[in-house]
Amino acid sequence: MNNYYNRDLARKYIKEVIDDGLQKIGDNRLSSEVCNAWIEYSRKMVELTTKDYNPSILLNYLKVINNIMFTSSLTPQNKISMCLEYLIGIFYLL
């Protein structure tokens, strides 16, 4: 396994996820299916960019996702918004 960590590339990937999430929030017709797919995409990107650098970032994001997924009263926009809050925070940690 290669433990080389490329900070610039990690930040680029997370920024792309953030930008995509911001675009999705602006869609008034955002479905739960698209929201859930975006959340899964964001999870995979956080895993890719943090698992060798700081696994606790991924574990905390998984907790955020679990809380979001089990709160049925949230709209898809609210779910993505909550994920984005965490992603923006980790963007500055990377």
Residue pairs with C-beta under 8 A, 6 or more apart in sequence:
1 52
3 52
5 52
5 53
7 94
9 49
10 49
10 50
10 53
10 94
11 91
11 94
13 45
13 48
13 49
14 45
14 46
14 49
14 87
14 90
14 91
14 94
15 91
16 45
17 41
17 42
17 45
17 46
17 87
18 84
18 87
18 88
18 91
20 38
20 41
21 38
21 42
21 80
21 83
21 84
21 87
22 84
24 30
24 34
24 35
24 38
24 80
25 77
25 80
25 81
25 84
30 76
30 77
30 80
31 76
32 76
34 76
35 76
35 77
35 79
35 80
36 69
38 80
38 83
39 65
39 68
39 69
39 79
39 80
39 83
42 61
42 83
42 87
43 61
43 62
43 65
46 57
46 58
46 61
46 87
46 90
47 58
49 94
50 57
50 58
50 90
50 94
51 58
53 94
54 93
57 90
57 93
60 86
61 86
61 87
61 90
64 82
64 83
64 86
65 83
68 74
68 79
68 82
68 83
69 79
74 82
